[in-house]
Amino acid sequence: MGLKKWLIDTFTIEATPRSPEKTKTKRVGYAFVRSSSGGSARKNLESPTFDLEEISSAYNTESYVRQAVDKYVDLILKAGWIIKSKNEKASSYVRARLSFMAEATDIETDILIAEIVESVVKYSNAFIIKARQKETPNMPGIKISGVEQGTPPVAGYFVLPPSTIRIARDKNGTVVGYEQKVPGQDKPLSIKPQDMIHISWKKPIGYAFGIPFVLPVLDDIRLLREIEDNVSNLLYKHLHPLYKFIVGLQTDGKESTPEEIELVKQMIEEMPMDGTLVLPERYDVEVVGAEGLAINADWALDYFEKRVFTGLGIPETVFGRAQTANKATADNLTIEMHDRIKAIQKTIAKQFTFRIVKELCLEGGFDFLLRQEDTVEFEFKEIAYDERIKQENHMVQMFMQNAITFEEMRMEFGRESEVDESRLYYNMFGSQKEDKTVSNKDRPENQHGKKLSPKKTASMVESYDSSGYGSFLNTILNSLKNEVIDAIDSGLLDQVPMYLSMSQDRALDSYGFYSPKVFFTGANAAKKDCRVTRDPDIKSSVAISQLQSNAAEDLKRFFGDLQKLINKAISKEGKAEQKAMVSAAFSSVSYRLGFCGRTQLASAFNYGYTLMAKGLGRKELVVVAENPCEKCKEMSKGVIKLNKKDILLRAIPPWHTNCMCQVRIRGDSR
C-alpha cells in the first residue's frame, strides 16, 4: 500500500491555480469604438471595417492570393513546433493536455495549429472558442481545475470563421463579449470574453480587428486581370488576319461587275481553311493586320505583376519569375521573406503561449509568475537552416577568438546560459580519445622499442581528421543529392542550379569556419619546432583570405563539373533513369570532394607553418612526406627560401590534389 501511495504522489500533478482576473488592471484612454446598434456598450457589437468574405472569395478564385497565402502558411509550419520548458514535468503536462484535447475534440493538435495559422495569415484574425469540461475530467495522472472559481477547465479548442464574429467593447476598448452570427441560424451565439481567444496580427492600436495584408493588394490584382483581359481581346482581334480582296482594275474594260464580286465572295466562303485561290491578274489579295500600330502591353503587365508581388511580400523568384535575378539577389529576397515569416511566427507563438498555454498551466498548478522554472513556451522551429548555421558558426568563431563568453554564445543560440558542462561532447568522450594508456598489453611499445623521432606528417593529417571538415562536406553532398532527387520527383528541375549554388556556398562557408583553426594549428606547430612562445605578426587575416579565395576556385570547379553530370542525367527520359543517373553521378565524384577538402586544409596548415617560421626568423624550410609520389619527390629535393618579401602559396605544398607533403624547419636555419 505504501508503494502505491508513493507512486501516486510522485507521478500525479496537483492543481493549485491562481486567478489572473484578480490581478488585471482596467484599461484607460479611449479606443476607436464604432456603434452598430445605438444601444449600451455591452450591446455595441462591431464588425470589421472591411469585407472578410471578399478575401475568402479572392483566396478561392484568385491564384496570386491563394499561392501567396499557402506559401506563407507552408513556410510557417515547415519545420514544425515545440513545447519547451526548464521543468520537463510542466512541458510534459501541456503536451498531455493537448493530446487529451485532440482525442476529445477529434481535431489533431497539428491541424488545430494549422487552422490558427491559416486564419491569421489569411484574415489577420483567428478566433478560438473554448469548450469547457462540465464534468470532472477523466485524465489519468493529471488533476486539474478551472482557473476561476466555479469555471470548469478547458476541454478543447475550436477555430471559428472570422467573418462570422462581432466584438463588443466598452469605450476604453476592453472586450466585454463576442457574438457569432451565421447565415441560416435564427439566433446569434453570445460568447463570454473568458471563453474566446482572439489572436490578431497587424491590428492598429485602438481597433478591434487586425487588417489582412492581402486587402491592399486586391485592387492591384483586379487591375492586372483587367489588363490581361484587354491583352487577350487584342490578341484575339489580331490573331486571324483580315484579307482585303480587290476585284478588277482601274482600267477601261477591266472594271469589276456586281456578278463578279458575288462570285469571288462565294469562292472565299466555300474555300477550306487550308485552301488556296487561283486568281487572274485582275484580282489582288492584301493581308491587313495590326501593322505595328497596336500598343505593346508587355511593360504594363510586367509592372503591375511586380506591384502584386510587392504587395504580397513575396519575391517574384518564389513564383518562378527568375528572369535576370542572380543567386545573391534571390537569396537576399528570400531572407527578407523569411524575416516576415519569423515575425508572423513570433506573433502567433507569443499569443498562443500567453492565451492558451498559460491557462492550461494554471489549471494544472504550474504558475509562470510564482515559479519561473515552470514557464512553458510554444515555439515554431527554425525554418532558415542555412542562415542559422552561418549565425551559429559566427558565434562559435567569436567565442574562440575571445570576443564573447561561453554564456553569451549560448544565449545567442537561444539556449540557456547555464548548462551542465559535464554533458558536453568533449567532457563525455574527448578525454577517451586523448587517453594515452597502452591498449596492447601483449606487445607494449617500451618492450620492443619505440621510434623517438617525430612524425613528419601526423600533425597535419590529424588536424584534418579531427577538424570535421571532411564529414561536413559529405553531409553537404548527401543533402544536395537528396534535393536533386526530390526535384526530379516533384518536377522542379529548374530549381537544381539554385540547389547547386547554395551547396557550393555552404561548402565555402564551412571552409571559412574550419580553415582558420587548421591555419593556426600549423602556426603553433612551427612555434613548437622553433621552441619559442612569442607570437609575431604574420598577418593571418590576409593569409586566410588568400586561402579562402583559392578554396572558392576549387569548389567552383568541382560543383561546375558536378552540374554537367547532373544536367546530362536529367536530360534522360523517365524519372527512374534520371534518378539512377544522378545517384551514379554523385557516387563518381564524392571522393573528389573529400580530396579537395583534404588538400585545402593541407594548404592552410602549411601556409600557417610557413608564415610563422618566417616571422620567427627562419630562413629555409624543407618538405617531408610519407610515401611521396614521383612529383612530390622531385619537388621536395630542394629547400624553400624564406628570405623573399612575399611567400606565394604555390611555392609550398600541396603540389597536387590529396598531397600530404608537409613543410618543416631545416635544422637551425636562423
C-alpha positions as CSV (number, residue, x, y, z in Angstrom):
1,M,0.0,0.0,0.0
2,G,2.9,2.3,0.8
3,L,4.4,1.8,-2.6
4,K,1.2,2.6,-4.4
5,K,0.8,5.8,-2.4
6,W,4.4,6.8,-3.3
7,L,3.8,6.2,-7.0
8,I,0.6,8.3,-6.9
9,D,2.2,11.2,-5.1
10,T,5.3,11.1,-7.4
11,F,3.6,11.0,-10.8
12,T,0.3,12.8,-10.1
13,I,0.2,16.6,-10.8
14,E,-1.7,18.6,-8.2
15,A,-3.5,21.7,-9.3
16,T,-3.4,24.9,-7.3
17,P,-4.5,27.5,-9.8
18,R,-4.1,31.3,-9.4
19,S,-6.8,33.5,-10.9
20,P,-5.3,36.1,-13.3
21,E,-8.6,38.0,-13.3
22,K,-7.8,39.3,-9.8
23,T,-4.6,41.0,-11.0
24,K,-6.0,42.6,-14.1
25,T,-5.7,46.4,-14.5
26,K,-8.6,48.3,-16.0
27,R,-7.8,49.9,-19.4
28,V,-7.6,53.7,-19.5
29,G,-7.9,56.0,-22.5
30,Y,-10.5,55.9,-25.3
31,A,-10.5,53.4,-28.2
32,F,-12.0,53.7,-31.6
33,V,-15.3,52.0,-30.8
34,R,-17.9,52.0,-33.6
35,S,-21.5,51.9,-32.7
36,S,-23.6,49.4,-34.7
37,S,-26.8,49.3,-32.7
38,G,-27.1,52.5,-30.8
39,G,-27.5,50.6,-27.6
40,S,-25.4,50.2,-24.5
41,A,-21.7,49.5,-24.6
42,R,-22.3,45.8,-23.9
43,K,-24.5,45.5,-27.0
44,N,-22.2,47.6,-29.1
45,L,-21.1,44.9,-31.5
46,E,-18.5,45.8,-34.1
47,S,-17.8,44.1,-37.4
48,P,-14.5,44.7,-39.3
49,T,-14.4,47.8,-41.5
50,F,-13.5,45.6,-44.4
51,D,-15.3,42.6,-46.0
52,L,-13.6,39.3,-45.0
53,E,-15.9,37.4,-47.4
54,E,-14.2,39.3,-50.2
55,I,-10.8,38.0,-49.0
56,S,-12.3,34.5,-48.9
57,S,-13.6,34.8,-52.4
58,A,-10.2,36.1,-53.6
59,Y,-8.5,33.2,-52.0
60,N,-10.8,30.7,-53.6
61,T,-10.7,32.2,-57.1
62,E,-7.5,34.2,-57.5
63,S,-4.3,32.3,-58.0
64,Y,-2.0,35.1,-56.8
65,V,-3.8,35.3,-53.4
66,R,-4.1,31.6,-52.9
67,Q,-0.4,30.9,-53.8
68,A,0.8,33.7,-51.5
69,V,-1.3,32.6,-48.5
70,D,-0.4,29.0,-49.0
71,K,3.3,29.8,-49.3
72,Y,3.2,31.8,-46.0
73,V,1.3,29.0,-44.2
74,D,3.5,26.3,-45.6
75,L,6.7,28.1,-44.5
76,I,5.4,28.9,-41.0
77,L,4.6,25.2,-40.5
78,K,7.5,23.9,-42.5
79,A,9.8,22.9,-39.5
80,G,7.0,22.1,-37.0
81,W,6.7,23.4,-33.5
82,I,7.8,22.5,-29.9
83,I,6.6,22.9,-26.3
84,K,9.6,23.7,-24.2
85,S,10.3,24.4,-20.5
86,K,13.1,24.1,-18.0
87,N,10.7,22.0,-16.0
88,E,10.2,18.8,-18.0
89,K,7.2,17.9,-15.8
90,A,5.4,21.2,-16.9
91,S,6.1,20.7,-20.6
92,S,5.0,17.1,-20.5
93,Y,1.8,18.2,-18.8
94,V,1.0,20.7,-21.5
95,R,1.7,18.1,-24.2
96,A,-0.5,15.6,-22.4
97,R,-3.4,18.2,-22.1
98,L,-3.1,18.9,-25.9
99,S,-3.2,15.2,-26.7
100,F,-6.2,14.7,-24.5
101,M,-8.0,17.6,-26.2
102,A,-7.1,16.2,-29.6
103,E,-8.7,12.9,-28.7
104,A,-11.8,14.6,-27.1
105,T,-12.4,17.1,-30.0
106,D,-11.3,14.7,-32.8
107,I,-9.0,17.5,-34.0
108,E,-5.3,16.7,-34.1
109,T,-3.2,19.4,-32.5
110,D,-1.2,19.9,-35.7
111,I,-4.5,20.5,-37.6
112,L,-5.7,23.0,-34.9
113,I,-2.4,24.9,-35.1
114,A,-2.6,24.9,-38.9
115,E,-6.1,26.3,-38.8
116,I,-5.0,29.1,-36.5
117,V,-2.0,29.9,-38.7
118,E,-4.1,29.9,-41.9
119,S,-6.7,32.2,-40.2
120,V,-4.1,34.6,-39.0
121,V,-2.3,34.8,-42.4
122,K,-5.5,35.0,-44.5
123,Y,-7.6,37.3,-42.3
124,S,-5.1,38.7,-39.7
125,N,-7.5,37.4,-37.1
126,A,-8.1,34.0,-35.5
127,F,-11.0,33.4,-33.2
128,I,-10.7,30.2,-31.0
129,I,-13.6,29.3,-28.8
130,K,-13.0,27.2,-25.7
131,A,-15.1,24.1,-24.9
132,R,-15.4,23.7,-21.1
133,Q,-15.3,20.3,-19.3
134,K,-18.6,20.3,-17.4
135,E,-17.9,17.0,-15.6
136,T,-14.7,16.0,-13.7
137,P,-12.1,15.4,-16.3
138,N,-11.1,11.8,-16.8
139,M,-7.3,12.2,-17.3
140,P,-5.2,9.5,-15.6
141,G,-2.3,11.0,-13.6
142,I,-3.4,14.6,-14.1
143,K,-5.6,16.6,-11.6
144,I,-6.8,19.9,-13.0
145,S,-9.4,22.5,-12.0
146,G,-10.7,25.7,-13.6
147,V,-8.8,28.9,-13.1
148,E,-11.8,30.9,-12.0
149,Q,-14.0,29.8,-9.1
150,G,-16.9,27.7,-10.5
151,T,-15.4,27.8,-14.0
152,P,-14.8,24.3,-15.5
153,P,-11.4,23.6,-17.0
154,V,-10.9,23.8,-20.8
155,A,-11.6,20.6,-22.6
156,G,-11.0,21.7,-26.2
157,Y,-10.5,24.5,-28.7
158,F,-12.3,25.2,-32.0
159,V,-11.4,27.8,-34.6
160,L,-14.3,29.9,-35.8
161,P,-14.7,31.7,-39.2
162,P,-13.6,35.4,-38.5
163,S,-16.2,36.7,-40.9
164,T,-19.0,35.5,-38.5
165,I,-17.6,37.2,-35.4
166,R,-18.6,40.6,-34.0
167,I,-16.9,42.1,-30.9
168,A,-18.4,44.2,-28.1
169,R,-16.1,46.7,-26.4
170,D,-16.5,49.5,-23.9
171,K,-15.3,53.0,-24.5
172,N,-11.8,52.1,-23.3
173,G,-11.5,49.2,-25.7
174,T,-12.0,46.4,-23.2
175,V,-13.7,43.4,-24.8
176,V,-17.0,42.7,-22.9
177,G,-18.3,40.0,-25.3
178,Y,-18.3,38.3,-28.6
179,E,-21.1,37.3,-30.9
180,Q,-21.2,34.8,-33.8
181,K,-23.8,35.3,-36.4
182,V,-24.0,32.7,-39.2
183,P,-26.5,32.9,-42.1
184,G,-29.3,30.3,-41.7
185,Q,-29.2,30.5,-37.9
186,D,-32.0,32.4,-36.3
187,K,-30.3,33.2,-33.0
188,P,-26.7,34.5,-32.8
189,L,-24.3,32.8,-30.4
190,S,-23.2,35.0,-27.5
191,I,-19.7,34.2,-26.2
192,K,-18.1,35.4,-22.9
193,P,-14.7,37.0,-23.2
194,Q,-13.1,34.3,-21.0
195,D,-14.4,31.7,-23.4
196,M,-12.9,33.2,-26.6
197,I,-9.3,33.7,-27.7
198,H,-8.6,36.3,-30.3
199,I,-5.1,36.1,-32.0
200,S,-4.5,39.1,-34.2
201,W,-1.8,40.3,-36.5
202,K,-1.2,43.9,-37.7
203,K,-4.1,45.2,-35.5
204,P,-3.9,49.1,-35.3
205,I,-3.9,50.5,-31.8
206,G,-7.4,51.2,-30.5
207,Y,-9.2,49.0,-33.1
208,A,-10.8,45.6,-32.7
209,F,-9.6,43.7,-35.7
210,G,-6.3,43.1,-37.4
211,I,-6.1,44.2,-41.0
212,P,-5.3,41.5,-43.6
213,F,-2.1,42.0,-45.6
214,V,-4.0,40.8,-48.7
215,L,-6.5,43.7,-48.5
216,P,-4.4,46.5,-50.2
217,V,-3.4,44.1,-53.0
218,L,-6.8,43.2,-54.2
219,D,-7.2,46.4,-56.3
220,D,-3.8,45.8,-57.9
221,I,-4.8,42.2,-58.8
222,R,-8.1,43.4,-60.3
223,L,-6.2,46.0,-62.4
224,L,-3.7,43.4,-63.5
225,R,-6.5,41.0,-64.5
226,E,-8.3,43.8,-66.4
227,I,-5.1,44.5,-68.4
228,E,-4.7,40.8,-69.1
229,D,-8.3,40.7,-70.3
230,N,-7.6,43.6,-72.6
231,V,-4.5,42.0,-74.0
232,S,-6.4,38.8,-74.5
233,N,-9.0,40.7,-76.6
234,L,-6.3,42.4,-78.5
235,L,-4.7,39.1,-79.2
236,Y,-7.9,37.6,-80.3
237,K,-8.7,40.5,-82.6
238,H,-5.4,40.3,-84.5
239,L,-4.8,36.6,-84.2
240,H,-6.7,35.9,-87.5
241,P,-5.6,38.2,-90.3
242,L,-8.0,40.3,-92.3
243,Y,-7.9,39.8,-96.1
244,K,-8.7,42.6,-98.5
245,F,-9.7,41.3,-102.0
246,I,-9.5,43.7,-104.9
247,V,-11.6,42.7,-107.9
248,G,-10.9,44.4,-111.2
249,L,-8.5,47.1,-112.2
250,Q,-8.9,50.9,-112.7
251,T,-8.6,50.4,-116.5
252,D,-11.2,50.8,-119.1
253,G,-12.7,47.4,-119.9
254,K,-11.2,45.7,-116.9
255,E,-13.5,47.0,-114.1
256,S,-15.4,44.6,-111.9
257,T,-19.1,43.8,-112.1
258,P,-21.5,43.1,-109.3
259,E,-21.9,39.5,-110.5
260,E,-18.1,39.0,-110.5
261,I,-17.8,40.4,-106.9
262,E,-20.5,37.9,-105.7
263,L,-18.7,35.1,-107.5
264,V,-15.4,35.9,-105.6
265,K,-17.3,36.2,-102.4
266,Q,-18.8,32.8,-102.8
267,M,-15.4,31.3,-103.7
268,I,-13.9,32.7,-100.4
269,E,-16.8,31.5,-98.3
270,E,-16.6,28.0,-99.7
271,M,-12.8,27.8,-99.6
272,P,-11.4,25.4,-96.9
273,M,-9.2,26.8,-94.1
274,D,-6.0,25.4,-95.7
275,G,-7.2,26.1,-99.3
276,T,-5.6,28.2,-102.0
277,L,-7.2,30.5,-104.5
278,V,-6.0,30.8,-108.1
279,L,-7.0,34.2,-109.4
280,P,-6.4,36.1,-112.7
281,E,-4.2,39.2,-112.9
282,R,-7.3,41.5,-112.4
283,Y,-7.6,40.3,-108.8
284,D,-5.4,41.2,-105.9
285,V,-5.3,40.0,-102.2
286,E,-3.9,42.1,-99.4
287,V,-3.4,40.9,-95.8
288,V,-4.4,43.6,-93.3
289,G,-3.2,43.2,-89.6
290,A,-2.3,45.5,-86.8
291,E,0.6,46.7,-89.0
292,G,2.7,47.6,-85.9
293,L,0.1,50.1,-84.7
294,A,-1.3,48.1,-81.8
295,I,0.1,49.0,-78.3
296,N,2.7,46.8,-76.7
297,A,1.3,45.9,-73.3
298,D,4.3,43.9,-72.0
299,W,5.6,46.7,-69.8
300,A,2.2,47.2,-68.2
301,L,1.8,43.5,-67.5
302,D,5.3,43.3,-66.0
303,Y,4.9,46.5,-63.9
304,F,1.5,45.6,-62.4
305,E,2.5,42.0,-61.7
306,K,5.6,43.3,-59.8
307,R,3.2,45.6,-57.9
308,V,1.2,42.5,-56.9
309,F,4.4,40.7,-55.8
310,T,5.5,43.7,-53.8
311,G,2.1,44.0,-52.1
312,L,2.0,40.3,-51.2
313,G,5.5,40.5,-49.8
314,I,6.8,37.5,-51.8
315,P,9.7,37.8,-54.2
316,E,8.9,37.0,-57.8
317,T,11.6,34.4,-57.8
318,V,9.5,32.3,-55.4
319,F,6.8,32.4,-58.1
320,G,9.2,31.2,-60.7
321,R,9.9,34.6,-62.3
322,A,13.7,34.3,-62.2
323,Q,14.5,36.5,-65.2
324,T,17.9,38.2,-64.7
325,A,18.0,37.8,-60.9
326,N,21.2,36.2,-59.8
327,K,21.6,33.9,-56.8
328,A,22.7,36.7,-54.4
329,T,19.6,38.7,-55.3
330,A,17.4,35.7,-54.9
331,D,19.0,34.9,-51.5
332,N,18.5,38.4,-50.2
333,L,14.9,38.4,-51.3
334,T,14.3,35.0,-49.7
335,I,15.9,36.2,-46.4
336,E,13.6,39.2,-46.4
337,M,10.6,36.8,-46.8
338,H,11.9,34.6,-44.1
339,D,12.2,37.6,-41.8
340,R,8.5,38.3,-42.4
341,I,7.6,34.7,-41.8
342,K,9.5,34.8,-38.5
343,A,7.7,37.9,-37.4
344,I,4.3,36.1,-38.0
345,Q,5.6,33.0,-36.2
346,K,6.7,35.1,-33.2
347,T,3.3,36.9,-33.1
348,I,1.3,33.6,-33.2
349,A,3.7,31.8,-30.8
350,K,3.7,34.6,-28.2
351,Q,-0.1,34.9,-28.2
352,F,-0.6,31.1,-28.2
353,T,1.7,30.9,-25.1
354,F,0.0,33.8,-23.3
355,R,-3.6,32.9,-24.1
356,I,-3.6,29.1,-24.3
357,V,-0.5,27.5,-22.7
358,K,-0.6,29.8,-19.7
359,E,-4.2,29.0,-18.8
360,L,-3.5,25.2,-19.2
361,C,-0.6,25.5,-16.9
362,L,-2.6,27.4,-14.3
363,E,-5.3,24.7,-14.4
364,G,-2.6,22.1,-13.7
365,G,-0.9,24.0,-10.9
366,F,2.1,25.5,-12.8
367,D,2.3,29.3,-12.3
368,F,4.7,31.3,-14.5
369,L,4.8,34.2,-12.1
370,L,5.4,32.3,-8.9
371,R,7.9,29.9,-10.3
372,Q,10.0,30.9,-13.3
373,E,11.2,27.4,-13.9
374,D,7.5,26.4,-14.6
375,T,7.4,28.7,-17.6
376,V,6.2,26.8,-20.7
377,E,6.5,28.3,-24.2
378,F,5.1,27.4,-27.6
379,E,7.7,28.0,-30.4
380,F,8.0,27.3,-34.1
381,K,11.2,25.6,-35.1
382,E,13.8,27.4,-37.3
383,I,12.9,27.4,-41.0
384,A,16.1,29.0,-42.4
385,Y,18.7,26.4,-41.7
386,D,21.5,27.9,-43.8
387,E,21.1,31.3,-42.2
388,R,21.1,29.7,-38.7
389,I,24.2,27.7,-39.5
390,K,26.0,30.9,-40.6
391,Q,25.0,32.7,-37.4
392,E,26.0,29.9,-35.1
393,N,29.3,29.4,-36.9
394,H,29.9,33.1,-36.5
395,M,29.1,33.0,-32.7
396,V,31.4,30.0,-32.2
397,Q,34.2,31.9,-34.1
398,M,33.7,34.9,-31.8
399,F,33.8,32.7,-28.8
400,M,37.1,31.0,-30.0
401,Q,38.6,34.5,-30.6
402,N,37.8,35.7,-27.1
403,A,35.2,38.2,-28.3
404,I,32.3,36.8,-26.3
405,T,31.9,34.5,-23.3
406,F,30.5,30.9,-23.3
407,E,27.3,32.1,-21.7
408,E,26.8,34.9,-24.3
409,M,27.4,32.4,-27.1
410,R,24.7,30.1,-25.7
411,M,22.3,33.0,-25.3
412,E,22.8,33.9,-28.9
413,F,21.9,30.4,-29.8
414,G,18.6,30.9,-27.9
415,R,19.6,28.4,-25.3
416,E,20.0,28.6,-21.5
417,S,23.3,30.2,-20.5
418,E,23.8,27.8,-17.6
419,V,24.4,24.2,-18.7
420,D,25.9,21.0,-17.2
421,E,29.3,21.2,-18.9
422,S,30.0,17.6,-18.0
423,R,27.4,16.6,-20.6
424,L,29.3,18.3,-23.4
425,Y,30.7,16.0,-26.0
426,Y,34.4,16.7,-25.2
427,N,33.9,16.1,-21.5
428,M,32.0,12.9,-22.2
429,F,34.1,11.4,-24.9
430,G,37.0,13.7,-25.7
431,S,39.2,12.5,-22.8
432,Q,38.8,8.9,-24.1
433,K,40.4,9.9,-27.4
434,E,43.3,11.6,-25.7
435,D,43.9,8.6,-23.3
436,K,47.5,7.5,-23.9
437,T,47.2,4.3,-21.9
438,V,48.6,1.3,-23.7
439,S,45.8,-0.9,-25.1
440,N,48.1,-3.6,-26.4
441,K,49.4,-5.4,-23.3
442,D,50.8,-8.3,-25.4
443,R,53.2,-6.1,-27.2
444,P,53.9,-2.9,-25.2
445,E,55.9,-0.2,-27.0
446,N,58.5,0.1,-24.3
447,Q,59.4,-3.6,-24.6
448,H,60.0,-3.8,-28.4
449,G,61.4,-0.4,-28.8
450,K,59.8,3.0,-29.8
451,K,60.7,5.3,-32.6
452,L,61.6,8.5,-30.9
453,S,61.9,10.7,-34.0
454,P,58.9,13.0,-34.6
455,K,56.4,12.0,-37.2
456,K,56.7,14.1,-40.3
457,T,53.1,14.4,-41.3
458,A,51.0,13.2,-38.4
459,S,50.1,16.7,-37.1
460,M,48.8,17.9,-40.4
461,V,46.8,14.7,-41.1
462,E,45.4,14.7,-37.6
463,S,44.4,18.3,-37.9
464,Y,42.4,17.4,-41.0
465,D,40.8,14.2,-39.5
466,S,39.9,16.0,-36.2
467,S,38.6,19.1,-37.9
468,G,35.3,17.6,-39.0
469,Y,35.5,19.4,-42.4
470,G,35.5,16.2,-44.4
471,S,32.4,14.8,-42.7
472,F,30.7,18.2,-43.1
473,L,31.4,18.2,-46.9
474,N,30.0,14.7,-47.1
475,T,26.8,16.0,-45.4
476,I,26.5,18.8,-47.9
477,L,26.9,16.5,-50.8
478,N,24.4,14.0,-49.5
479,S,21.9,16.8,-48.8
480,L,22.4,18.1,-52.4
481,K,21.8,14.6,-53.8
482,N,18.5,14.2,-51.9
483,E,17.4,17.7,-53.0
484,V,18.1,16.9,-56.7
485,I,16.2,13.6,-56.4
486,D,13.3,15.4,-54.7
487,A,13.3,17.9,-57.5
488,I,13.1,15.1,-60.1
489,D,10.1,13.6,-58.2
490,S,8.3,16.9,-57.9
491,G,9.1,18.1,-61.4
492,L,11.0,21.2,-60.2
493,L,14.2,20.6,-62.3
494,D,14.6,24.4,-62.7
495,Q,15.5,24.6,-59.0
496,V,18.5,22.3,-59.4
497,P,21.0,25.1,-60.3
498,M,19.9,27.0,-57.2
499,Y,20.5,23.9,-55.0
500,L,24.0,23.5,-56.5
501,S,24.8,27.2,-55.9
502,M,23.6,27.0,-52.3
503,S,25.6,23.8,-51.6
504,Q,28.7,25.5,-53.0
505,D,28.2,28.5,-50.7
506,R,27.7,26.2,-47.7
507,A,30.9,24.3,-48.5
508,L,32.8,27.6,-48.8
509,D,31.2,28.9,-45.6
510,S,32.3,25.7,-43.8
511,Y,35.8,26.1,-45.1
512,G,35.8,29.7,-43.7
513,F,35.0,28.2,-40.3
514,Y,37.4,25.3,-40.3
515,S,40.4,26.7,-42.2
516,P,41.5,29.3,-39.5
517,K,41.7,26.5,-36.9
518,V,44.0,24.4,-39.1
519,F,46.0,27.5,-40.1
520,F,46.8,28.3,-36.5
521,T,47.5,24.7,-35.8
522,G,50.2,24.9,-38.4
523,A,51.5,28.1,-37.0
524,N,51.6,26.6,-33.5
525,A,53.5,23.6,-34.9
526,A,56.1,26.0,-36.2
527,K,56.4,27.7,-32.8
528,K,56.9,24.3,-31.2
529,D,59.6,23.2,-33.7
530,C,61.3,26.5,-33.1
531,R,61.0,26.2,-29.3
532,V,59.6,29.7,-28.8
533,T,56.4,31.0,-27.3
534,R,56.3,34.6,-28.7
535,D,53.7,35.5,-31.4
536,P,55.0,37.6,-34.3
537,D,52.6,39.4,-36.5
538,I,52.1,37.1,-39.5
539,K,49.1,39.0,-41.0
540,S,46.9,36.0,-40.5
541,S,43.7,37.7,-41.8
542,V,45.3,38.4,-45.2
543,A,46.6,34.8,-45.4
544,I,43.3,33.3,-44.5
545,S,41.6,35.5,-47.1
546,Q,44.0,34.1,-49.7
547,L,43.3,30.6,-48.7
548,Q,39.5,31.2,-49.0
549,S,39.9,32.7,-52.4
550,N,41.8,29.6,-53.6
551,A,39.2,27.3,-52.0
552,A,36.4,29.2,-53.7
553,E,38.1,28.4,-57.1
554,D,38.4,24.7,-56.2
555,L,34.8,24.4,-55.1
556,K,33.6,26.3,-58.2
557,R,35.4,23.9,-60.4
558,F,34.1,20.8,-58.5
559,F,30.5,22.0,-58.5
560,G,30.7,23.1,-62.1
561,D,31.8,19.5,-63.1
562,L,29.0,18.1,-60.9
563,Q,26.4,20.3,-62.6
564,K,27.5,19.0,-66.0
565,L,26.9,15.4,-64.9
566,I,23.6,16.3,-63.3
567,N,22.4,18.1,-66.5
568,K,23.3,15.0,-68.5
569,A,21.4,12.8,-66.1
570,I,18.2,14.9,-66.0
571,S,18.2,15.1,-69.8
572,K,17.3,11.4,-69.9
573,E,13.6,10.3,-70.3
574,G,11.8,8.8,-67.3
575,K,12.3,9.7,-63.6
576,A,13.7,6.3,-62.7
577,E,16.5,6.6,-65.2
578,Q,17.2,10.2,-64.2
579,K,17.4,9.3,-60.5
580,A,19.7,6.4,-61.2
581,M,22.0,8.6,-63.3
582,V,22.0,11.3,-60.6
583,S,23.0,8.7,-58.0
584,A,25.7,7.4,-60.2
585,A,27.0,11.0,-60.8
586,F,27.2,11.7,-57.1
587,S,28.9,8.4,-56.4
588,S,31.5,9.1,-59.1
589,V,32.6,12.5,-57.7
590,S,32.1,12.1,-54.0
591,Y,35.8,11.1,-53.5
592,R,36.9,14.2,-55.3
593,L,35.2,16.5,-52.8
594,G,37.0,14.6,-49.9
595,F,40.3,15.0,-51.7
596,C,39.5,18.7,-52.4
597,G,38.8,19.4,-48.7
598,R,41.9,17.4,-47.6
599,T,44.1,19.5,-50.0
600,Q,42.6,22.8,-48.9
601,L,43.2,22.2,-45.2
602,A,46.7,20.9,-46.0
603,S,47.4,24.2,-47.7
604,A,46.1,26.1,-44.7
605,F,48.3,24.1,-42.3
606,N,51.5,24.5,-44.4
607,Y,50.8,28.2,-45.0
608,G,50.4,28.8,-41.3
609,Y,53.6,26.9,-40.6
610,T,55.5,28.8,-43.3
611,L,54.4,32.3,-42.2
612,M,55.1,31.6,-38.6
613,A,58.6,30.2,-39.4
614,K,59.4,33.3,-41.4
615,G,58.0,35.5,-38.6
616,L,60.3,33.7,-36.2
617,G,63.4,34.4,-38.3
618,R,63.8,31.1,-40.1
619,K,65.4,31.2,-43.5
620,E,64.7,27.8,-45.0
621,L,62.1,25.1,-45.0
622,V,62.3,21.5,-46.2
623,V,59.4,19.3,-47.5
624,V,58.8,15.9,-45.9
625,A,56.2,13.3,-46.7
626,E,55.5,9.7,-46.1
627,N,55.1,7.6,-49.3
628,P,55.6,10.5,-51.7
629,C,54.7,10.2,-55.3
630,E,57.2,10.9,-58.1
631,K,56.1,14.5,-58.4
632,C,56.5,15.1,-54.7
633,K,59.9,13.5,-54.7
634,E,61.1,15.9,-57.5
635,M,59.5,19.0,-55.9
636,S,60.9,18.2,-52.4
637,K,64.6,17.9,-53.5
638,G,65.4,21.5,-52.8
639,V,64.7,23.9,-50.0
640,I,62.1,26.7,-49.7
641,K,63.8,30.0,-49.2
642,L,62.0,32.3,-46.8
643,N,64.1,35.5,-47.4
644,K,61.7,36.7,-50.1
645,K,59.4,39.6,-49.3
646,D,56.3,37.6,-50.1
647,I,55.8,33.8,-49.9
648,L,53.4,32.6,-52.5
649,L,51.1,29.7,-51.9
650,R,52.3,28.0,-55.0
651,A,55.8,27.8,-53.6
652,I,54.8,25.4,-50.8
653,P,52.9,22.1,-50.8
654,P,50.4,20.7,-51.5
655,W,51.7,20.2,-55.0
656,H,48.7,18.3,-56.3
657,T,45.2,17.0,-55.1
658,N,45.4,14.9,-52.0
659,C,49.1,15.8,-51.5
660,M,50.1,15.3,-47.8
661,C,53.6,16.8,-48.1
662,Q,54.4,19.0,-45.1
663,V,56.9,21.8,-44.6
664,R,59.3,21.6,-41.7
665,I,62.1,23.7,-40.2
666,R,65.5,22.8,-41.6
667,G,67.8,22.4,-38.6
668,D,69.0,25.8,-37.3
669,S,68.1,28.0,-40.3
670,R,68.3,31.3,-38.5
